[in-house]
Amino acid sequence: MQDITTGENIETLYRMIQIKGGKRIEKFRTTDIDRALHFHSWYVKRYREGLLLEILPKKKRYNWKDKSVDYIFE
């Protein structure tokens, strides 16, 4: 995915989520959008119900106690 303001590529995590009975159930996660869309089409054909797609960008988190940098999907 590309950032709108800077134009650089941002690594993203794509998650397929099912909401059932008020609970979120994670079915699939990947960093490749083509695999996520292929899984969704397979899941719809097999179970005849859709899933939610969450797109989480990778963010840099600075830990001031250890003076280290972590990358997380948020």
N, CA, C and O atoms as a MOPAC input file, in Angstrom:
PM7 MOZYME 1SCF
protein

 N      0.85100 1    -1.16100 1     0.00000 1
 C      0.00000 1     0.00000 1     0.00000 1
 C      0.90200 1     1.23200 1     0.00000 1
 O      1.97000 1     1.22500 1     0.61300 1
 N      0.47400 1     2.27900 1    -0.68400 1
 C      1.26800 1     3.49700 1    -0.74800 1
 C      0.65900 1     4.57100 1     0.13500 1
 O     -0.56100 1     4.71700 1     0.21400 1
 N      1.54400 1     5.33100 1     0.80800 1
 C      1.11100 1     6.46100 1     1.61400 1
 C      0.70800 1     7.59500 1     0.68900 1
 O      1.40100 1     7.87600 1    -0.28900 1
 N     -0.40300 1     8.24500 1     0.98900 1
 C     -0.91700 1     9.30400 1     0.12000 1
 C     -0.02400 1    10.52900 1     0.15100 1
 O      0.23400 1    11.12600 1    -0.89400 1
 N      0.45200 1    10.91800 1     1.32000 1
 C      1.21600 1    12.15200 1     1.43200 1
 C      2.65100 1    12.00700 1     0.93900 1
 O      3.14700 1    12.89100 1     0.24000 1
 N      3.32800 1    10.92100 1     1.28300 1
 C      4.73600 1    10.78600 1     0.91200 1
 C      4.95600 1     9.93700 1    -0.33100 1
 O      5.98500 1    10.08500 1    -0.99100 1
 N      4.02300 1     9.05200 1    -0.67300 1
 C      4.16500 1     8.21100 1    -1.84900 1
 C      5.01900 1     6.97500 1    -1.62800 1
 O      5.26000 1     6.22600 1    -2.57500 1
 N      5.48600 1     6.73900 1    -0.40200 1
 C      6.32100 1     5.56900 1    -0.14000 1
 C      5.45000 1     4.35300 1     0.14500 1
 O      4.29200 1     4.48100 1     0.54200 1
 N      6.02200 1     3.18000 1    -0.06400 1
 C      5.30100 1     1.93900 1     0.19400 1
 C      5.28900 1     1.64000 1     1.68500 1
 O      6.31400 1     1.73300 1     2.36000 1
 N      4.10900 1     1.27700 1     2.18900 1
 C      3.94000 1     0.92200 1     3.58400 1
 C      3.54000 1    -0.54000 1     3.63500 1
 O      2.64400 1    -0.97400 1     2.91200 1
 N      4.20900 1    -1.29800 1     4.49500 1
 C      3.83600 1    -2.70300 1     4.65100 1
 C      2.53500 1    -2.76500 1     5.43900 1
 O      2.39200 1    -2.09400 1     6.46100 1
 N      1.59400 1    -3.56300 1     4.97100 1
 C      0.29100 1    -3.65900 1     5.61400 1
 C     -0.05200 1    -5.11100 1     5.89600 1
 O      0.45600 1    -6.02500 1     5.24600 1
 N     -0.91300 1    -5.30300 1     6.86800 1
 C     -1.40300 1    -6.62400 1     7.22200 1
 C     -2.88800 1    -6.65800 1     6.89300 1
 O     -3.64500 1    -5.78300 1     7.31500 1
 N     -3.29600 1    -7.66200 1     6.14500 1
 C     -4.69900 1    -7.83000 1     5.76500 1
 C     -5.26600 1    -8.98100 1     6.58300 1
 O     -4.73600 1   -10.09200 1     6.54900 1
 N     -6.35300 1    -8.71400 1     7.32500 1
 C     -6.97300 1    -9.74000 1     8.15800 1
 C     -8.41800 1    -9.93600 1     7.73000 1
 O     -9.14500 1    -8.97400 1     7.48100 1
 N     -8.81800 1   -11.19300 1     7.65000 1
 C    -10.21000 1   -11.55000 1     7.39200 1
 C    -10.86500 1   -11.89600 1     8.72500 1
 O    -10.40200 1   -12.78000 1     9.44700 1
 N    -11.94400 1   -11.19200 1     9.04100 1
 C    -12.60100 1   -11.31000 1    10.32800 1
 C    -14.05100 1   -11.74000 1    10.12400 1
 O    -14.73500 1   -11.25700 1     9.22200 1
 N    -14.50800 1   -12.65500 1    10.97500 1
 C    -15.91000 1   -13.04600 1    11.00600 1
 C    -16.47600 1   -12.59000 1    12.34800 1
 O    -15.87300 1   -12.83100 1    13.39400 1
 N    -17.63000 1   -11.93200 1    12.31600 1
 C    -18.29400 1   -11.53000 1    13.55100 1
 C    -19.48400 1   -12.45200 1    13.73800 1
 O    -20.41100 1   -12.47800 1    12.92900 1
 N    -19.43400 1   -13.20500 1    14.82500 1
 C    -20.47000 1   -14.19100 1    15.08500 1
 C    -20.82800 1   -14.13000 1    16.56800 1
 O    -19.98000 1   -14.36900 1    17.42800 1
 N    -22.08500 1   -13.81000 1    16.86000 1
 C    -22.53100 1   -13.72800 1    18.24100 1
 C    -21.86000 1   -12.60400 1    19.01300 1
 O    -21.67000 1   -12.71200 1    20.22400 1
 N    -21.50200 1   -11.52700 1    18.32600 1
 C    -20.83700 1   -10.40500 1    18.97800 1
 C    -19.35400 1   -10.60700 1    19.21400 1
 O    -18.71300 1    -9.74800 1    19.82000 1
 N    -18.78900 1   -11.71100 1    18.75700 1
 C    -17.36200 1   -11.98800 1    18.92600 1
 C    -16.65900 1   -11.91200 1    17.58200 1
 O    -17.22100 1   -12.27000 1    16.54600 1
 N    -15.42000 1   -11.44000 1    17.61900 1
 C    -14.60600 1   -11.34300 1    16.41000 1
 C    -13.73400 1   -12.58700 1    16.31100 1
 O    -12.95700 1   -12.88500 1    17.21800 1
 N    -13.86700 1   -13.30100 1    15.22000 1
 C    -13.08600 1   -14.51600 1    14.99100 1
 C    -12.19000 1   -14.26400 1    13.77900 1
 O    -12.68000 1   -14.00000 1    12.68100 1
 N    -10.87400 1   -14.34700 1    13.98600 1
 C     -9.94000 1   -14.12000 1    12.89300 1
 C     -9.80900 1   -15.39300 1    12.08100 1
 O     -9.46000 1   -16.44400 1    12.61800 1
 N    -10.08500 1   -15.30500 1    10.79100 1
 C    -10.03800 1   -16.45900 1     9.90400 1
 C     -8.74000 1   -16.55500 1     9.11000 1
 O     -8.26500 1   -17.65700 1     8.83400 1
 N     -8.15700 1   -15.40200 1     8.73400 1
 C     -7.00700 1   -15.42200 1     7.83700 1
 C     -6.24100 1   -14.12400 1     7.99900 1
 O     -6.84300 1   -13.07400 1     8.22500 1
 N     -4.91000 1   -14.18000 1     7.88400 1
 C     -4.09500 1   -12.97300 1     7.88900 1
 C     -2.92200 1   -13.15600 1     6.94400 1
 O     -2.33900 1   -14.23600 1     6.85200 1
 N     -2.58600 1   -12.08000 1     6.24100 1
 C     -1.47400 1   -12.11200 1     5.29800 1
 C     -1.02500 1   -10.68400 1     5.00700 1
 O     -1.72900 1    -9.72900 1     5.33400 1
 N      0.13900 1   -10.54100 1     4.39700 1
 C      0.60800 1    -9.23300 1     3.96100 1
 C      0.42900 1    -9.03800 1     2.46100 1
 O      0.80500 1    -7.99500 1     1.92600 1
 N     -0.13400 1   -10.01800 1     1.78200 1
 C     -0.34000 1    -9.96500 1     0.33400 1
 C     -1.83200 1    -9.80500 1     0.03400 1
 O     -2.63600 1   -10.65100 1     0.42600 1
 N     -2.20000 1    -8.73500 1    -0.65200 1
 C     -3.60700 1    -8.45600 1    -0.93600 1
 C     -4.19600 1    -9.48600 1    -1.88800 1
 O     -5.37700 1    -9.81400 1    -1.77400 1
 N     -3.41300 1   -10.00200 1    -2.81700 1
 C     -3.93100 1   -11.00100 1    -3.75500 1
 C     -4.32000 1   -12.28900 1    -3.03600 1
 O     -5.35000 1   -12.88600 1    -3.34800 1
 N     -3.50900 1   -12.71700 1    -2.08200 1
 C     -3.84400 1   -13.91900 1    -1.31100 1
 C     -5.08300 1   -13.69600 1    -0.45300 1
 O     -5.89800 1   -14.60300 1    -0.28400 1
 N     -5.22500 1   -12.48200 1     0.09000 1
 C     -6.39200 1   -12.17100 1     0.92500 1
 C     -7.67500 1   -12.21400 1     0.09100 1
 O     -8.68400 1   -12.76300 1     0.53400 1
 N     -7.63900 1   -11.64400 1    -1.09700 1
 C     -8.82000 1   -11.64100 1    -1.95700 1
 C     -9.13900 1   -13.04600 1    -2.47000 1
 O    -10.30700 1   -13.41200 1    -2.59800 1
 N     -8.10800 1   -13.82700 1    -2.76000 1
 C     -8.32100 1   -15.20100 1    -3.20000 1
 C     -8.95100 1   -16.03800 1    -2.07700 1
 O     -9.86200 1   -16.82800 1    -2.32300 1
 N     -8.45700 1   -15.85800 1    -0.84100 1
 C     -9.05100 1   -16.57400 1     0.28500 1
 C    -10.50500 1   -16.16600 1     0.48300 1
 O    -11.35400 1   -17.01200 1     0.76200 1
 N    -10.79800 1   -14.87800 1     0.34000 1
 C    -12.17800 1   -14.41900 1     0.53700 1
 C    -13.10100 1   -15.02500 1    -0.51500 1
 O    -14.20300 1   -15.45900 1    -0.18100 1
 N    -12.68200 1   -15.06600 1    -1.76100 1
 C    -13.53600 1   -15.64700 1    -2.80000 1
 C    -13.73700 1   -17.14300 1    -2.56400 1
 O    -14.83600 1   -17.65700 1    -2.77300 1
 N    -12.68800 1   -17.85100 1    -2.12900 1
 C    -12.82900 1   -19.27200 1    -1.80300 1
 C    -13.78500 1   -19.47000 1    -0.63500 1
 O    -14.62300 1   -20.37100 1    -0.67200 1
 N    -13.67300 1   -18.64300 1     0.39900 1
 C    -14.49700 1   -18.76600 1     1.59500 1
 C    -15.97100 1   -18.50400 1     1.26000 1
 O    -16.85600 1   -19.19500 1     1.76500 1
 N    -16.22900 1   -17.52000 1     0.42100 1
 C    -17.61700 1   -17.20800 1     0.03400 1
 C    -18.21500 1   -18.35300 1    -0.76800 1
 O    -19.37400 1   -18.71100 1    -0.55900 1
 N    -17.44200 1   -18.93800 1    -1.68600 1
 C    -17.95000 1   -20.06700 1    -2.47000 1
 C    -18.23800 1   -21.27500 1    -1.58600 1
 O    -19.22700 1   -21.97600 1    -1.79800 1
 N    -17.39100 1   -21.52100 1    -0.61000 1
 C    -17.54900 1   -22.70800 1     0.22400 1
 C    -18.63700 1   -22.56500 1     1.28600 1
 O    -19.45600 1   -23.47000 1     1.45400 1
 N    -18.65700 1   -21.43800 1     2.00700 1
 C    -19.55500 1   -21.28700 1     3.14600 1
 C    -20.75300 1   -20.36900 1     2.88400 1
 O    -21.65100 1   -20.27400 1     3.72000 1
 N    -20.77400 1   -19.70700 1     1.75300 1
 C    -21.85800 1   -18.81200 1     1.37100 1
 C    -22.10800 1   -17.69700 1     2.38800 1
 O    -23.25500 1   -17.34500 1     2.66600 1
 N    -21.04800 1   -17.15800 1     2.92700 1
 C    -21.11100 1   -15.99000 1     3.79900 1
 C    -19.82000 1   -15.20000 1     3.65300 1
 O    -18.76500 1   -15.76800 1     3.37200 1
 N    -19.90600 1   -13.90300 1     3.84300 1
 C    -18.75500 1   -13.04200 1     3.63800 1
 C    -17.96900 1   -12.79600 1     4.91400 1
 O    -18.40500 1   -13.14200 1     6.01200 1
 N    -16.81200 1   -12.19500 1     4.74600 1
 C    -15.93700 1   -11.83800 1     5.85200 1
 C    -15.59600 1   -10.35700 1     5.76000 1
 O    -15.69200 1    -9.76000 1     4.68800 1
 N    -15.20200 1    -9.77100 1     6.87200 1
 C    -14.74300 1    -8.39000 1     6.89000 1
 C    -13.24700 1    -8.35800 1     6.61400 1
 O    -12.50500 1    -9.22900 1     7.06800 1
 N    -12.81400 1    -7.36100 1     5.87700 1
 C    -11.39600 1    -7.18600 1     5.58100 1
 C    -10.87900 1    -6.00800 1     6.38900 1
 O    -11.36400 1    -4.88600 1     6.23600 1
 N     -9.89500 1    -6.25700 1     7.25000 1
 C     -9.23500 1    -5.19100 1     7.99300 1
 C     -7.87400 1    -4.94700 1     7.37800 1
 O     -7.14600 1    -5.88800 1     7.06300 1
 N     -7.53200 1    -3.67600 1     7.20800 1
 C     -6.24000 1    -3.29600 1     6.65800 1
 C     -5.48600 1    -2.54900 1     7.75300 1
 O     -5.88900 1    -1.46200 1     8.16900 1
 N     -4.38600 1    -3.14400 1     8.21400 1
 C     -3.61100 1    -2.57000 1     9.30900 1
 C     -2.22700 1    -2.17200 1     8.81500 1
 O     -1.45400 1    -3.04400 1     8.41800 1
 N     -1.88700 1    -0.87600 1     8.82600 1
 C     -0.55200 1    -0.47300 1     8.40500 1
 C      0.48600 1    -0.75200 1     9.48400 1
 O      0.17100 1    -0.83300 1    10.67100 1
 N      1.72200 1    -0.89700 1     9.04500 1
 C      2.82400 1    -1.14100 1     9.96900 1
 C      3.30800 1     0.21200 1    10.49000 1
 O      3.60500 1     1.11800 1     9.71200 1
 N      3.38200 1     0.33500 1    11.81800 1
 C      3.80400 1     1.59500 1    12.42800 1
 C      5.04900 1     1.38700 1    13.27500 1
 O      5.29200 1     0.30400 1    13.80800 1
 N      5.82800 1     2.45400 1    13.38200 1
 C      7.03900 1     2.42100 1    14.17600 1
 C      6.70200 1     2.87900 1    15.59800 1
 O      6.09100 1     3.93100 1    15.78700 1
 N      7.10700 1     2.07800 1    16.60500 1
 C      6.85800 1     2.41200 1    17.99800 1
 C      8.19800 1     2.49000 1    18.71900 1
 O      8.99800 1     1.55500 1    18.68000 1
 N      8.42600 1     3.62100 1    19.37800 1
 C      9.68400 1     3.83800 1    20.09500 1
 C      9.48600 1     3.51900 1    21.56600 1
 O      8.58300 1     4.06000 1    22.20300 1
 N     10.32900 1     2.63700 1    22.11400 1
 C     10.29600 1     2.30400 1    23.52300 1
 C     11.36900 1     3.13600 1    24.22000 1
 O     12.56100 1     2.86400 1    24.07600 1
 N     10.94500 1     4.14900 1    24.97400 1
 C     11.89700 1     5.08100 1    25.57100 1
 C     12.67500 1     4.46500 1    26.72700 1
 O     13.75900 1     4.94900 1    27.05100 1
 N     12.15500 1     3.40800 1    27.36300 1
 C     12.88600 1     2.78000 1    28.46500 1
 C     14.09600 1     2.00700 1    27.94500 1
 O     15.19500 1     2.11000 1    28.48900 1
 N     13.87500 1     1.23400 1    26.88500 1
 C     14.96900 1     0.43900 1    26.30800 1
 C     15.70500 1     1.17400 1    25.20500 1
 O     16.74900 1     0.72400 1    24.73500 1
 N     15.15900 1     2.30300 1    24.79700 1
 C     15.70600 1     3.07600 1    23.67800 1
 C     15.81700 1     2.21000 1    22.43400 1
 O     16.86000 1     2.15400 1    21.78200 1
 N     14.71500 1     1.53500 1    22.12200 1
 C     14.67900 1     0.66500 1    20.95300 1
 C     13.44200 1     0.99400 1    20.13700 1
 O     12.51000 1     1.63700 1    20.61800 1
 N     13.45500 1     0.54600 1    18.91100 1
 C     12.35100 1     0.78000 1    17.98600 1
 C     11.71000 1    -0.55500 1    17.63700 1
 O     12.40200 1    -1.49300 1    17.24000 1
 N     10.40000 1    -0.64500 1    17.78200 1
 C      9.63400 1    -1.82600 1    17.41100 1
 C      8.69000 1    -1.45000 1    16.28500 1
 O      8.24100 1    -0.30700 1    16.19400 1
 N      8.39400 1    -2.41200 1    15.43400 1
 C      7.40600 1    -2.22200 1    14.38400 1
 C      6.21600 1    -3.11300 1    14.67400 1
 O      6.37300 1    -4.31700 1    14.87500 1
 N      5.01500 1    -2.52400 1    14.69800 1
 C      3.78900 1    -3.27300 1    14.98600 1
 C      2.74500 1    -2.93800 1    13.93700 1
 O      2.80100 1    -1.89000 1    13.29400 1
 N      1.80100 1    -3.83800 1    13.77700 1
 C      0.65500 1    -3.58300 1    12.91600 1
 C     -0.46000 1    -3.04500 1    13.78800 1
 O     -0.88700 1    -3.71800 1    14.72600 1
 N     -0.93900 1    -1.85100 1    13.50200 1
 C     -1.94800 1    -1.20500 1    14.30800 1
 C     -3.14400 1    -0.80100 1    13.50200 1
 O     -4.09300 1    -0.23800 1    14.04600 1

